[in-house]
Amino acid sequence: MPGARSRRRIEANYWPGFVDALSSLLLVIIFMLSLFMLTQFFLGQELEGRDTALARLNSQIAELTESLQLERSNSDDLTAQLATLTATLSSAQSENASLNSQLAGIGAGIDGKDETIAGLQDDILAAQELSDEANAQVALLNQQLAALRTQIGALEAALEASEARDTQSRTQIADLGRRLNVALAQRVQDLTRYRSDFFGRLREILEGRADVRVVGDRFVFQSEVLFDPGQADVQPEGLPDLDALAAAILQLETEIPPDINWVLRIDGHTDSRPISNARFPSNWELSAARAISVAEYLVSKGVSPNRLVAAGFGEFTPLDPGTTDEAYRRNRRIEFKLTEG
């Protein structure tokens, strides 16, 4: 067996490496797209709240504008009434002057017409009363017009203030979006730096292991390193590697600031051959059980449970689509990926 394995390593097979690199690139693109969607989601939530406030301000502006139009309509009606009363007053004054002229002519040309004079005097008094009433109505209308002008000024001032608040809100929304993008970019940059340091330590610890390799932003352990075929219990030979991984995670927990939300995702994968095991009805259950076993062992070594995520992918995300023993071996793996929580 050692001789056959050595010959297999010597024979160069570039196709699996190419597929591996292409899969890594695809995973990086998926990660960046997921990060972008998450950023847009939080930004959308913040902008939705701002849009609600903006809609409320626009509604208030519409109500103020409607009130202003109504008050202006009332002002126009009062102005028309004032013009009508002014015309009535002018007519009454003209009639009064005419009656006084008639009275003067009667007094000069006709004697003994006391009754006619008395009637004319009554008409003059009535005209004077009408003139006084018209003057009072004109004064009242002038007061109402002044009050309406004051109200219109107040409404215009309120409208200008609402427009100023609207402009300020839009400015604040734009500034908030910019700061949110800067904060998210900083968090991604910080997590990328800690991921690089973490993987650097693991490379030093696991250097020289052919069955443990780095693929993009993940560490990949072949299942044979940790598990017997068809089993989910970690075998003793794989415990030293998990101990080294636990030590690196514990050191990472002390270095990453608490405001950065991160987790180590443990992904279990199998090959596409159906499993014949009463304990695990499918490869899906087997891959999930293996990921959980690794997570439980890391917790037993002091790793915080809230920093671990165990997931089973079964045979549905192969690295090698082939059906050879080498392809099956490559697809049976446990992957560790440091990502956002």
C-alpha positions in Angstrom: 0.0 0.0 0.0 2.7 2.6 0.7 4.4 1.9 -2.6 1.1 2.2 -4.5 0.3 5.5 -2.7 3.7 6.9 -3.6 3.3 6.0 -7.3 -0.1 7.7 -7.2 1.4 10.9 -5.8 4.2 10.9 -8.4 1.7 10.6 -11.3 0.6 14.2 -12.1 -3.1 14.8 -12.6 -3.7 18.4 -13.3 -7.4 18.2 -13.9 -8.5 17.8 -10.2 -6.4 20.8 -9.3 -8.0 22.9 -12.0 -11.5 21.9 -10.8 -10.5 22.6 -7.2 -9.3 26.1 -8.1 -12.4 26.8 -10.1 -14.6 25.6 -7.2 -12.6 27.9 -4.8 -13.2 30.8 -7.1 -16.9 30.1 -7.3 -17.1 29.9 -3.5 -15.3 33.2 -3.1 -17.7 34.8 -5.6 -20.7 33.3 -3.7 -19.3 34.6 -0.4 -18.8 38.2 -1.8 -22.3 38.1 -3.3 -23.8 36.9 0.1 -21.9 39.8 1.8 -23.2 42.3 -0.7 -26.8 41.1 -0.3 -26.4 41.3 3.5 -25.1 44.8 3.3 -27.9 45.9 1.0 -30.4 44.2 3.3 -29.3 46.3 6.4 -29.0 49.4 4.3 -32.5 48.8 2.9 -33.9 48.4 6.5 -32.3 51.7 7.5 -33.5 53.5 4.3 -37.0 52.0 4.7 -37.3 53.7 8.2 -36.0 57.0 6.7 -38.5 56.7 3.8 -41.3 56.2 6.2 -40.3 59.4 8.0 -39.9 61.2 4.7 -43.4 60.1 3.6 -44.8 61.4 6.9 -43.2 64.8 6.3 -44.5 64.9 2.7 -48.0 64.2 4.0 -47.7 67.0 6.5 -46.5 69.3 3.7 -49.5 68.3 1.6 -51.9 69.1 4.4 -50.3 72.5 5.0 -50.5 73.3 1.3 -54.2 72.4 1.2 -54.9 74.5 4.3 -53.0 77.4 2.7 -55.1 77.1 -0.5 -58.3 77.1 1.6 -57.3 80.2 3.5 -56.4 82.0 0.3 -59.8 81.1 -1.1 -61.5 82.5 2.0 -59.4 85.7 1.6 -60.5 86.1 -2.0 -64.2 85.7 -0.9 -63.8 88.4 1.9 -62.1 90.7 -0.6 -65.1 90.4 -2.9 -67.5 91.0 -0.1 -65.5 94.1 0.9 -65.8 95.4 -2.7 -69.5 94.8 -2.7 -70.1 96.7 0.6 -67.8 99.5 -0.6 -70.0 99.9 -3.7 -73.2 99.8 -1.5 -71.7 102.5 0.8 -70.9 104.7 -2.2 -74.5 104.3 -3.5 -75.9 105.2 -0.1 -73.8 108.3 0.1 -74.9 109.3 -3.3 -78.5 108.8 -2.4 -78.0 110.8 0.8 -76.5 113.7 -1.2 -79.4 113.6 -3.6 -82.0 113.7 -0.8 -80.2 116.6 0.9 -80.3 118.4 -2.5 -84.0 117.7 -2.9 -84.6 118.9 0.7 -82.8 122.1 0.1 -84.8 122.8 -3.1 -88.1 122.1 -1.4 -87.2 124.4 1.5 -86.3 127.2 -0.9 -89.2 127.0 -3.4 -92.2 125.5 -1.5 -93.7 126.6 1.8 -95.9 124.5 4.0 -94.6 121.1 2.8 -93.7 119.9 6.3 -94.9 116.4 5.7 -92.8 116.0 2.6 -89.8 117.4 4.5 -90.4 115.0 7.4 -90.6 112.1 5.0 -87.4 113.1 3.3 -85.7 113.5 6.7 -86.7 110.0 7.6 -85.2 108.8 4.3 -82.0 110.6 5.1 -81.8 109.1 8.6 -82.4 105.6 7.1 -79.7 106.2 4.5 -77.3 107.4 7.3 -78.0 104.2 9.3 -77.4 102.1 6.3 -74.1 103.9 5.7 -73.0 103.4 9.4 -73.9 99.7 9.1 -71.9 99.4 5.9 -68.9 101.1 7.5 -69.0 98.7 10.5 -69.1 95.7 8.1 -66.2 97.1 6.2 -64.2 97.5 9.4 -65.0 93.9 10.5 -64.0 92.6 7.1 -60.7 94.5 7.2 -60.0 92.9 10.6 -60.8 89.4 9.3 -58.6 90.1 6.2 -55.7 91.1 8.4 -56.1 87.9 10.5 -56.2 85.8 7.4 -53.0 87.4 6.1 -51.4 86.6 9.4 -52.5 82.9 9.2 -51.3 82.7 5.6 -47.9 84.0 6.7 -47.7 81.4 9.5 -48.7 78.6 7.0 -46.0 79.7 4.6 -43.4 79.7 7.3 -44.5 76.2 8.4 -44.3 75.0 4.8 -40.8 76.4 4.5 -39.8 74.7 7.7 -41.2 71.4 6.5 -39.3 71.7 3.3 -36.1 72.5 5.2 -36.7 69.4 7.4 -37.3 67.3 4.3 -34.0 68.4 2.8 -32.2 67.7 6.1 -33.7 64.2 6.3 -32.5 63.4 2.8 -29.0 64.6 3.7 -29.0 62.5 6.9 -30.2 59.4 4.9 -27.4 59.8 2.4 -24.8 60.3 5.2 -26.1 57.3 7.1 -25.8 55.1 4.0 -22.3 56.2 3.5 -21.3 55.6 7.1 -23.0 52.2 7.0 -21.0 51.2 3.9 -17.8 52.3 5.5 -18.5 50.4 8.7 -19.4 47.2 6.8 -16.3 47.5 4.7 -14.2 47.9 7.8 -15.8 44.8 9.4 -15.1 42.7 6.3 -11.5 44.0 6.2 -11.0 43.2 9.9 -12.5 39.7 9.6 -10.4 39.0 6.5 -7.2 40.0 8.4 -8.1 37.7 11.3 -9.0 34.9 8.9 -5.6 35.3 7.2 -3.8 35.1 10.6 -5.8 32.1 11.7 -5.1 30.2 8.5 -1.5 31.1 8.7 -1.2 29.5 12.2 -3.0 26.4 10.9 -0.6 26.2 7.9 2.3 26.2 10.3 0.8 23.6 12.6 -0.4 21.2 9.9 2.6 21.8 7.5 3.6 18.7 5.6 0.2 16.9 5.8 -0.9 15.7 2.4 -4.4 14.9 3.7 -4.9 18.4 5.0 -4.9 21.3 2.6 -6.0 24.9 2.1 -8.6 25.5 -0.6 -9.4 29.2 -1.0 -10.7 30.5 2.3 -11.2 27.0 3.8 -9.1 24.3 5.5 -10.0 20.8 4.1 -9.5 17.6 6.1 -10.0 14.4 4.3 -12.5 12.3 6.1 -10.0 9.4 6.6 -8.0 11.7 8.8 -10.8 11.9 11.4 -13.3 9.1 10.7 -13.5 5.4 9.8 -15.6 4.6 6.7 -19.3 5.0 7.4 -18.8 6.2 10.9 -19.2 9.6 12.6 -17.1 9.1 15.8 -13.7 10.8 15.7 -11.0 8.2 15.7 -8.0 8.6 18.0 -5.6 9.2 15.2 -7.3 12.4 14.3 -7.5 14.0 17.8 -4.1 15.7 17.6 -5.1 17.6 14.5 -8.4 18.7 16.2 -6.4 19.7 19.3 -4.2 21.9 17.2 -7.3 23.4 15.6 -8.9 24.0 19.0 -5.8 25.8 20.3 -5.8 28.1 17.2 -9.5 28.9 17.7 -9.0 29.7 21.4 -6.2 32.1 20.6 -8.4 33.6 17.8 -11.2 34.3 20.4 -8.9 36.4 22.5 -7.7 38.5 19.5 -10.9 39.3 17.6 -12.8 42.3 19.2 -16.2 41.4 20.6 -18.0 43.7 18.2 -17.0 41.6 15.2 -19.5 38.7 14.8 -17.7 35.6 13.5 -18.2 31.8 13.5 -16.2 28.8 12.4 -18.4 26.8 10.0 -17.7 23.0 10.0 -19.0 21.5 6.8 -19.3 17.7 6.3 -19.2 16.2 2.8 -19.4 12.6 1.5 -19.0 10.9 -1.9 -21.9 10.0 -4.1 -22.0 6.3 -3.3 -25.1 5.3 -1.3 -24.4 4.4 2.3 -25.4 1.0 3.7 -25.5 1.7 7.4 -28.4 1.2 9.7 -27.3 4.1 11.9 -27.3 6.7 9.0 -30.1 6.3 6.4 -28.3 8.6 3.9 -25.1 10.4 3.2 -26.8 13.6 4.4 -27.2 12.3 7.9 -23.6 10.9 7.9 -22.1 14.2 6.8 -24.2 16.2 9.4 -23.2 13.7 12.2 -19.5 14.1 11.4 -19.7 17.9 11.4 -21.5 17.7 14.8 -18.9 15.3 16.2 -16.1 17.7 15.3 -18.0 20.6 16.8 -18.6 18.7 20.1 -15.0 17.8 20.4 -13.9 21.4 19.9 -16.4 22.5 22.6 -14.9 19.9 24.9 -11.5 21.6 24.4 -12.9 25.0 25.5 -14.1 26.5 22.2 -17.3 28.6 22.7 -20.3 26.8 21.2 -21.7 30.1 19.9 -18.6 30.4 17.6 -19.2 27.0 15.9 -21.7 26.1 13.2 -22.1 22.4 12.0 -23.6 21.7 8.6 -24.0 18.5 6.5 -23.9 18.7 2.7 -23.9 15.0 1.9 -22.8 14.2 -1.6 -24.3 17.4 -3.2 -21.3 19.7 -3.4 -18.5 17.5 -4.7 -15.0 18.8 -5.5 -14.5 16.2 -8.2 -17.4 15.1 -10.4 -15.6 11.9 -11.4 -16.4 8.3 -10.3 -12.9 7.0 -9.6 -11.7 6.0 -6.2 -9.5 9.1 -6.2 -12.5 11.4 -7.0 -14.5 9.7 -4.2 -11.6 10.2 -1.8 -11.4 13.9 -2.6 -15.1 14.4 -2.1 -15.1 12.8 1.4 -13.9 15.7 3.5 -14.5 18.1 6.5 -14.1 21.8 5.7 -13.5 24.6 8.2 -14.4 28.1 7.1 -14.1 31.3 9.2 -17.0 33.6 8.2 -19.4 36.2 9.6 -22.0 35.1 12.1 
